[in-house]
Amino acid sequence: MFGFFKKKESVFQSLIEQQASLAYEGLRLLVKYFETNDPEVAEELSIKEKEADEVRRILIDELNRSFITPFDREDIFALSRSIDDVIDYADTTVMEMVVLKVAPTPFMLRIASLLKDAAYEIMHGVQRLPKHPKVAIDHAQRAKALENRVEAVYREAIADLFSGPEDIHHLVEMLKMREVYRHLSNAADRGDEAANIIADIVVKKT
């Protein structure tokens, strides 16, 4: 019976780790898209997002059928949702850019690179939860620091948008660009939320 409970715990840990890994891979593709503006990279990112959605669906199904979880089921659900939102926003950022015909900017690349680094920290934070919770908190703190840097670049990008010429063409472009920047900022917010949940889980476990 003890072995059964341990197996169920490892299922949830494995699924969360898969989600975090897919989110990191998705953010790597977002960086690559900003570097290349390649439609094939956009398609790869969309596929990763769908893979991540499938893992989340399986995790929720396991939650609905299980009494034993490695930590609070509310925390599992919230962490899964936050990680999923990160890759969702990466994917919708590219979708918005395609629809609005927005080309990548250096600001977007800087933000995406920071988001990728934050996703890396979240991935490792999740992996360290079972055996090295203090290390998990270290990774969560690094992810939060990177989110702060994203917000600084975001504000810099918005300020740059408003410094352009005052004509209708620039206004339209500014509105398009601001929408894309908001998607990236939202991704950072969800990463920050995931980092907070990791820290909360550690506090509850220790």
N, C-alpha and C positions, 0 to 999 in steps of 0.2 A: 504493500500500500504506500509506504514511504517513497519507493521508487516511482510509483505512478504520479505522486504529487510533484516530485522533482522533475519528472518528464514534462508535466503541464507547465511548470514554471519556466523551463528551458524553451518551450514553444513560444511563449510571450517574449522572452528575451531575444530569441532568434528573429522573430517578426519585427520587433522594434529596430533591431540592428539592421535588418534588410531595408527597412524604410529609410533609416539614416544614411545607409550606404547609397541607396538610389538617389536620395536628395543631393548628396555630395556629387555623384556622377552627373546629375542634372545641372548643378551649378557649374561644374567644369565645362559642360556643353554650352551653357549660357556665355561663359567667358569666350569660348571658341567661336561662338556665333558673332559676338561683338568684335572679335578679331578678324573674322573672315566675311561676315555677312552672307554666309553660305546657306541656301535653302535646305540642303541635305542635313546640315547640322541642326537646323530648326526641326526637321522631321525626327532626327534622333532624339532630341529633347522631348518631343511630344510622345514618343514611344516610351521613354523612361518615365514620364509622368503617368502614363497609363499603367505601366508595371507597378509603380508606387501605389496607385489607386487600388490595384488588385491585392497587393499585400495588406493594405489597410482594410479592405473588405474581409479578408481572411481573419485578420486580427479581431475585428469587431464580431465576427461570427464565433470565434473562439471565446471571446469575452462573454457573449450571450449564453454559451453552453458550459461555462466553467465556474466553479466555486472557488478554486484555488488559483491565486495569481501571485507573482513574485513581489508585487507591491500593490498599493490601492488601485482598484480597477478604474476609479475616477482619474487617477494620475496616468495610468496606462492610456486611457482614452484621450486625455488632454495632450499628452506628449505625442501620441500618434497623430492627432489632428494638427498640432503645430508643425511637426516635421513634414506632414503631407502638404500643408499650406505653403511651406517654403518652396517646394518644387512646383506646386500649382502656380504660384506667382511668377516663378521663372518662366514657365511655359506660357502663361498668359501675357507676360511682358513681350515675348517674341511674337505672339499672335497679334497683339496690339500694334507692334511695329510694322508687321506685314500689312495689316489692314489700313493703317494710317500712312503707310509709305514713309516711315521714319528710319533714317540711317543711324547706325550706332555712332555715338560720340565718345570722346576720351573720358568724359565724366561717367558715362554708362559702363565703360570698361573698368574704370577704377572701382566703381561700386560693385560690379559683378565679381571682381577679383577678391574684394573684401568679403562678399557673401559666400564665395567659394571657400575661403579660409575659415569663416564662421561655421559653415556646414561641416568642414573637416573636424573642427573642434567638437561640434555636437555629436558627430559620428563616434569619435573616440570617447566622449563623455558617456554615451549610451553603452559602449562596449565595456567600460570600466565599472559600471554600476554594480554588478554582482560581487566582484572580489576586491575592487579597489575604489571604494566610494569617495575617498578624499581626492584621489586623482581625477575622478569624474567631476568633482566640484571645480578643480583647477581648470579643466577643459571648459566647463560652463562659464567660468569667469572670463576666460579668454574669448569665448564666443560673444559675451556681452560687451567686452571692450571693442571688439571688431564692429559690433552693431553701432556703437557710439561713433566710430570712425565713418561708418556708412552715412549716418545722419549728418555729419559734418560735410561730407562730400555732396550729399543731397542739397543741403542749404547753399553750398557754393554753386552747384549747378543751377538751382532756381534763381539765384542772384544774377548769374550770367545770362539766363534767359531774359530777365527783365531789363537788362542793360542794352538790349538791341534797339534797332530803329523803331520809331513809333509809326508803323504803317500797318495796314490790314493784313498784308502778306505775312509779316513777322508775327502779328497777333495770332493768326491761324497756326503757324508753325509752333509758336510758343505753347498754345493750348495742347497740341499733339504731344510735344516733348514733355510737358508737365505731367500728362497722363502716364507716359512711360516711366518717368522718374517716380511717380507715386506707386506704381506697381513694384518697383525695386525697393522703395522704402517700406512698403507693406511686407515684402519678403524678409527684410531685416527685422521688422517688428515681430514676425512669427518666429524667427530664429532666436530672438531675445526671449520670447515666451517659452520656447523649448528649453533654453538654458536655465530659466527660472524654475521650470518644472523639474529638471534634473537635480538642481540644488535642493528643492523641496523634498524630493524623494530621498535624497541622502540624509537630510535632517530627520525625516521620519524613521529611517532605518537604523540610525545610530543614536 
